[in-house]
Amino acid sequence: MLKFSCILVLAFAATVCGNACNAFIQPPPTGTGSNQQKAQGPIPRGDGRISGPPVKPVDAARLAAVLTTSKQIDDLLDALHQRTATTPNAALSDSLFCRRAYLQIAGRIPKLQEVGEFVQSKDSAKRSKLIDRLLSSHDHVSHMFNYWGNILRLQDHPINNNQIAQPFHEWIKKSVAENKSWDAFVYEMLTAEGQIWENPAVGYAMRDTGMDLDYVDNTVQVFLGTQIGCAQCHDHPFDRWTQQDFYQMAAFTYGIQTRAPAGDKNRFTNGNPLNRLRDEMKKQDPNYNVNGTFSRVINANLFEVWENRGRKLKLPHDYQYDNGKPNDPVTARPIFGEPIPIAKDQSPRVVMAKWLTSPENPRFTKNIVNRLWKHAFGAGLIEPVNDIRDDSVCADAAVMDFLCAELVRLKYDTRELQRIIYNTKTWQRQATNHDVDLSQPYYFPGPLLRRMTAEQLWDSLLTLAVYNFESFTRPSVADMKQVVDLNLDQATPADARRAADEFEARFSSNAQRKITQERNTYRGRLTLARASELPLPLPPDHFLRQFGQGDRELIEASTTDGSVSQILTMFNGEITHMMLNAGSVIYDNVQKVAPVGDRIDVIFYSILTRPPQKEEEELARDEIRNSGAAGYGNVIWALINTKEFLFIQ
Amino acid sequence: MLQALRRQSSESRRQFIESLARMAFGVAIVPGTSFFSRIPAAASEPTLTASAAAGSAALGVAAAGTADHAIYIFLSGAMSHIDTFDPKPGQASGGDTKAIQTSVPGVSIGHHLPLMAKQFQDLAVIRSMTTETGAHEEGVYLMRTSYKEIGSIRHPFLGAWMTHVHGKLNKNLPGSVIAGNANRHPGQGYLPADVAPAPVGDPKAGLQNTKPPKYLDDKNFQVRQRLMGRFESAFKAKYPLTEVEAYSDYYREAVRLLKSPDLEAFDINKEDQKVRDAYGAHRAGQGLLLARRLIEKKVRFVEVEIGGWDNHNDIYSENNLVRNAAQLDQAVTTLLQDLKQRGLLQKTLIILATEFGRTPQINQNAGRDHHPAAFSCVLAGAGIRGGQVIGATDTEGRTVADSPWLPRDFNATIAAACGLPIEKEFTSPSGRPFRIAESGKPIPGLL
């Protein structure tokens, strides 16, 4: 077992000893050494500041109550296991618990120091305290942003390049950070009006610009776990939804508009601002290109969510059922429960939002409980989580009912619900070690074995390689607003031109590329920042996309499927080799201790969050004896390429 | 229709659950064999590894086509039909583009394509293409998949269909490759990940991460692999799961690929300089040379995306259409000759597609704007009767005057040429029924 105290002391020391070599790789052929070093360039380091929104800590005083609730869930699951003759998995060791907690709550593996602190602590409540600390961290915000990004299909410029969605993304991070209650979070997205600068939650409606019917399909799927999309074109073949149900549901939100009416004379007293500014600009300077960023900045300001109550939905022109005629006007009616009359002065979308987010809605609470349960265990109580039906089989209705009641009692504090789930002994069991067929109910002897998500893997590699990678964040929306936000009715062409030029210089993808190039790019190619701070979507050949991050076109498009190109990236990609060089976190941590045994411990704890087994240590020693400094590199590279690193036990 | 849907429902439900298990774990219930992924094809559809014709026969559909491979050249941005394959000399709409006589009597094309004019006996031009949308992304999606882009499902592109139905011919390489930007590409859509296309961003750079860093020699690499195997043996013994096993297979395949001579197919620098010059040192030339190298190694389908056709401004300036057309002209004609010489043209279908056309009127910025009402596409190679023009536009090039064809018909033609079953219904993991080219009908007279 590692002498952790010694490592911790050394890990805090600022200087790096041992300049005998500057990489854990085979020395380059003589004569080419210096050039090669130069070509590699240093690994960028953050300054340690995190510019994200402040995170509201969990309430430490509530821990006793949390543990009581966790125990009640365990009791229900114990009863389930007895009833179904399920043998629960063994409990996790401290070090594996530490690894899982970091990956699951913070979205990355723990740093060496963090492992050391946890494993060495004698505090009997250290697991609960770690859960609390991680739930209150910036890491958690980043991790949940990735989670929601996948579900809400977050893209920087959805629909077209003119839309700027970053304020919405920042709002999601802020909502997680301040632990906004789930019902408020959803209600705000469903009802927000105005421009994205003033009311960033409008980004939700803007994402589906021009897709009035898809908006309903997506909303019902994400927040009610229910598929009505088939009924958009015909009666649902295997569920009870008819095309009329779909249209009646869609009638609530058909009035949503995502563009300001540029021709509205009350609104724009000086005429259509896009035409006006372009014409005036051309007069002032015939050589200026009014098509590029100039128009883009104006268009960005024309995105605005409002409700046109006069816009009425009709049945499609080819409607084929007996309960209505083609082109008949549709009266709004929710898919569950009784019809809701909409008064003249009421906003239909607000009526719908209230209905959807009500505890009375039979699927609103169930959906989020089921999704968060799956997030924790790898399987929902009901599967599939996005297709709940009246006759869906629930693994244990008692657990589901209990969790739903609890979430309502907690006033939709979903972070507190996660805190309860992570404190169950069931969650703290080892992962199930056989294949699970999700068409059969899974009785939760423990969580499923899962491959890290693309984001978990990427952030974990950064943890091993880059100091303070958390500091590399996206440009602040406040800064962007100052530049882009224009009062379109009053703006002069000079204002628009100034905005365009400054946007081009500071926030365009070219400008951003330049900034990251200077700040956090390795060898001119690899931008090192957490997944939550990279552009969305990334190009198809990016590491994150290769490992299954989605293109954010469809709900939950990400995968954890394997592929040969992933392996090639792990074998030969820049990031795995980068960390073998001086200046990487793991390189420096190894250099800080002298005895070979300690160095091997550092490598195993850093990468796998556990000490080496006896044979593993011998193997590593042999390799280091044979290959010298390059031997450390070989051991590190080999461990990063193991499936033990890739999968969450 | 509805009864048919309901009849399917119990089976679809089962398929759905199977695919769900795969989605949830990314895991194979039945191990399959494939290159870039290891997930079995959708439960009800056999993945065949035989030739196109045998594949279609097994699926009970008469095999129409003879193409084992396809090279799909996508001219993104929307190529002006009037300035390329459908010139309008003497009309105001004709612009600066003159018509030149081709090798086929009575047929002229735009003068920016002199080499294709000489080789016109190999080309079949469809001048009566028409589509529903003038927005790039929607138009591109419709062209690639035959379906409208909607929020709840992703439809596969033809390369994924080809691999899914016919299987791979070379197990070491991916079934399909996309060279170019590939952003927002529908890829394999709802089909399993094992038919996902491999993206190659820059044809000149080839497939990523196939070269180890300089310091890592073969011996050293073997040391690392051996260590890796020893370090993970305990974990693998503890978790004998299909998903974990699948990763072991990917490792083996990756090592095999790295050692495989086929890997060189991705490296156009291995090609003789004379050949590279013949294709041209530009995106079009490099992309098509890469395509030929891959087809030679039996990759099923290569899509090469060539941008720069969205000519709203100064369409006839040196850097716009004139240059793009010249590069395309050089690359495509070289490709045709090269394939012919190597005996590959008779089993390779060549496709030139774009999302829509451009307006007959030249705008105030000396460019042409989006025009979905009429545009041109081209087919050549395997099974295609070259030297002909299908359909026509009116005198201005504004509307289709004769036999309009939609993207889905064009795709049905490609599918038929490749022996894909266009009448067959496939069920997506969400239980929805789809066809390869929606309701498209092959364009008569081409095959």
Boltz contact constraints between the chains, C-beta under 6 A:
constraints:
  - contact:
      token1: [A, 25]
      token2: [B, 215]
      max_distance: 6.0
  - contact:
      token1: [A, 26]
      token2: [B, 215]
      max_distance: 6.0
  - contact:
      token1: [A, 211]
      token2: [B, 151]
      max_distance: 6.0
  - contact:
      token1: [A, 214]
      token2: [B, 151]
      max_distance: 6.0
  - contact:
      token1: [A, 217]
      token2: [B, 152]
      max_distance: 6.0
  - contact:
      token1: [A, 218]
      token2: [B, 151]
      max_distance: 6.0
  - contact:
      token1: [A, 229]
      token2: [B, 152]
      max_distance: 6.0
  - contact:
      token1: [A, 237]
      token2: [B, 5]
      max_distance: 6.0
  - contact:
      token1: [A, 237]
      token2: [B, 6]
      max_distance: 6.0
  - contact:
      token1: [A, 237]
      token2: [B, 9]
      max_distance: 6.0
  - contact:
      token1: [A, 238]
      token2: [B, 9]
      max_distance: 6.0
  - contact:
      token1: [A, 384]
      token2: [B, 20]
      max_distance: 6.0
  - contact:
      token1: [A, 433]
      token2: [B, 238]
      max_distance: 6.0
  - contact:
      token1: [A, 433]
      token2: [B, 239]
      max_distance: 6.0
  - contact:
      token1: [A, 435]
      token2: [B, 241]
      max_distance: 6.0
  - contact:
      token1: [A, 435]
      token2: [B, 242]
      max_distance: 6.0
  - contact:
      token1: [A, 437]
      token2: [B, 21]
      max_distance: 6.0
  - contact:
      token1: [A, 438]
      token2: [B, 21]
      max_distance: 6.0
  - contact:
      token1: [A, 438]
      token2: [B, 24]
      max_distance: 6.0
  - contact:
      token1: [A, 439]
      token2: [B, 17]
      max_distance: 6.0
  - contact:
      token1: [A, 449]
      token2: [B, 239]
      max_distance: 6.0
  - contact:
      token1: [A, 449]
      token2: [B, 241]
      max_distance: 6.0
  - contact:
      token1: [A, 540]
      token2: [B, 182]
      max_distance: 6.0
  - contact:
      token1: [A, 540]
      token2: [B, 199]
      max_distance: 6.0
  - contact:
      token1: [A, 541]
      token2: [B, 199]
      max_distance: 6.0
  - contact:
      token1: [A, 541]
      token2: [B, 201]
      max_distance: 6.0
  - contact:
      token1: [A, 541]
      token2: [B, 208]
      max_distance: 6.0
  - contact:
      token1: [A, 554]
      token2: [B, 154]
      max_distance: 6.0
  - contact:
      token1: [A, 559]
      token2: [B, 26]
      max_distance: 6.0
  - contact:
      token1: [A, 560]
      token2: [B, 26]
      max_distance: 6.0
  - contact:
      token1: [A, 561]
      token2: [B, 26]
      max_distance: 6.0
  - contact:
      token1: [A, 561]
      token2: [B, 37]
      max_distance: 6.0
  - contact:
      token1: [A, 561]
      token2: [B, 193]
      max_distance: 6.0
  - contact:
      token1: [A, 562]
      token2: [B, 246]
      max_distance: 6.0
  - contact:
      token1: [A, 562]
      token2: [B, 247]
      max_distance: 6.0
  - contact:
      token1: [A, 562]
      token2: [B, 250]
      max_distance: 6.0
  - contact:
      token1: [A, 563]
      token2: [B, 36]
      max_distance: 6.0
  - contact:
      token1: [A, 563]
      token2: [B, 37]
      max_distance: 6.0
  - contact:
      token1: [A, 564]
      token2: [B, 36]
      max_distance: 6.0
  - contact:
      token1: [A, 564]
      token2: [B, 250]
      max_distance: 6.0
  - contact:
      token1: [A, 564]
      token2: [B, 253]
      max_distance: 6.0
  - contact:
      token1: [A, 564]
      token2: [B, 254]
      max_distance: 6.0
  - contact:
      token1: [A, 567]
      token2: [B, 250]
      max_distance: 6.0
  - contact:
      token1: [A, 567]
      token2: [B, 251]
      max_distance: 6.0
  - contact:
      token1: [A, 567]
      token2: [B, 254]
      max_distance: 6.0
  - contact:
      token1: [A, 568]
      token2: [B, 209]
      max_distance: 6.0
  - contact:
      token1: [A, 568]
      token2: [B, 254]
      max_distance: 6.0
  - contact:
      token1: [A, 569]
      token2: [B, 209]
      max_distance: 6.0
  - contact:
      token1: [A, 572]
      token2: [B, 209]
      max_distance: 6.0
  - contact:
      token1: [A, 572]
      token2: [B, 212]
      max_distance: 6.0
  - contact:
      token1: [A, 573]
      token2: [B, 209]
      max_distance: 6.0
  - contact:
      token1: [A, 577]
      token2: [B, 213]
      max_distance: 6.0
  - contact:
      token1: [A, 619]
      token2: [B, 230]
      max_distance: 6.0
  - contact:
      token1: [A, 634]
      token2: [B, 223]
      max_distance: 6.0
  - contact:
      token1: [A, 634]
      token2: [B, 224]
      max_distance: 6.0
  - contact:
      token1: [A, 634]
      token2: [B, 227]
      max_distance: 6.0
  - contact:
      token1: [A, 637]
      token2: [B, 224]
      max_distance: 6.0
  - contact:
      token1: [A, 638]
      token2: [B, 224]
      max_distance: 6.0
  - contact:
      token1: [A, 638]
      token2: [B, 227]
      max_distance: 6.0
  - contact:
      token1: [A, 638]
      token2: [B, 228]
      max_distance: 6.0
  - contact:
      token1: [A, 638]
      token2: [B, 231]
      max_distance: 6.0
  - contact:
      token1: [A, 639]
      token2: [B, 231]
      max_distance: 6.0
  - contact:
      token1: [A, 641]
      token2: [B, 228]
      max_distance: 6.0
  - contact:
      token1: [A, 642]
      token2: [B, 228]
      max_distance: 6.0
  - contact:
      token1: [A, 642]
      token2: [B, 231]
      max_distance: 6.0
  - contact:
      token1: [A, 642]
      token2: [B, 232]
      max_distance: 6.0
  - contact:
      token1: [A, 643]
      token2: [B, 232]
      max_distance: 6.0
  - contact:
      token1: [A, 643]
      token2: [B, 235]
      max_distance: 6.0
  - contact:
      token1: [A, 643]
      token2: [B, 244]
      max_distance: 6.0
  - contact:
      token1: [A, 643]
      token2: [B, 247]
      max_distance: 6.0
  - contact:
      token1: [A, 644]
      token2: [B, 232]
      max_distance: 6.0
  - contact:
      token1: [A, 644]
      token2: [B, 235]
      max_distance: 6.0
